[in-house]
Amino acid sequence: MDRADSRLNKPDGRASAALPPLDAGMNPAQREAVRYLDGPCLVLAGAGSGKTRVITQKIAYLLRDCGYSARNVAALTFTNKAAREMAERVGSVAPPNAINGLTISTFHSLGVKMLREEAKQVGLKPQFSILAADDAMGIVQELVATTDKGLIRGVQNAISLWKNALVEPDQAERLASTDSERDAARVYRSYNATLRSYQSVDFDDLIRLPARLLESDHEARERWQSRIRYLLVDEYQDTNACQYRLVQLLTGPRAMLTAVGDDDQAIYAWRGATIENLAKLTTDYPNLRVIKLEQNYRSMQRILAAANNVIGHNPKLFDKKLWSDLGGAIRSASSPWTTKRPRPNPWPCASPPRASS
């Protein structure tokens, strides 16, 4: 943990007194996930295990009890709806004056914010335009000079996958193994040049360009690492290589990160997402704490037993087994209630870094 010489700003007792205790009704694994701040943390959250509550309570914990400034905390998810719901839930457990400046958004919304502020560094004007998918398709159609919609979509999809994998046009050409792939790589180069001439970006650039900026610009990287002192990421199993790299660059050597995910719930492989990003965390962050949320609050044990039998045949990155107290079933031996865990320090907050603007 970053233990910079800064003072812990205690939350306003009067504002916090009327709010419910953050730990109320939590099981041990949930409580550990909320309070763990000694390094990077991966929360493996099975379906119906209360992962959203863990994320929102952890944000409130950082703000209410650990002295983090809202402008130094960011939480990322994949849809605007999920971001809105998360913001509403944080607002219900954190004092209103503590959440001003808090970032809860999609990856793409954060990317827009970064590019607006860093436009000059990436060769854009601050008023750059963001192409709609149909407009981007129109550019691809002009470049391939065909009306074959299937071919156009195929090239557009190839470009999108390359961008999500942080593969640039030169590398795409080297990797191409067929004539159609080589043709698509050449279109990719021309497509990027066209976007630059229009002072435009497409949807994939909203994450690719910030990642490339932080890789190449030391000052920009330090600015954003200083601004985002704690990062939380939901649905981590659905991140692609570009998003994974952006998270790495934002957290930096402090690695103050909580990633929440479930390798049994990955749904975005078609756009370059890979559950291997969950496994990479264990190698890229050697001191990663893995916490499993296995207790399910939605279904009876007999239903979960059937579900465990089904998903048990899936390739596994991490072993987990859902269980429930509903229906009077006996707890599973693998439940967090029966697994020996180190008792979390009830007050693990170290003084957070001095708030940065």
Protein Blocks (a to p, Z undefined) as FASTA:
>chain_A
ZZbdbddddddfklmmmpccfkgopafklmmmmmpcgbccdddddehklpmmmmmmmmmm
mmmmnopafklcccddfbfklmmmmmmmmmmmgcfklmgoiacddfklmmmmmmmmmmmm
nopafkbccddfklmmmmmmmmnopabfklmmmmmmmmmmmmmnopafklmmmmpcbfkl
mmmmmmmmmmmmmmmmnopacfklmmmmmmmmmmmmmklmmmmmmmmmbdcdehkllpcf
klmmmmmmmnmmnopacddddfklccklmnopafklmmmmmmmmmmbccdddfbdckbcf
klmmmmmmmmmmpccfbdcddddfehhiacdfkbmklpccddddfblcccdddddZZ
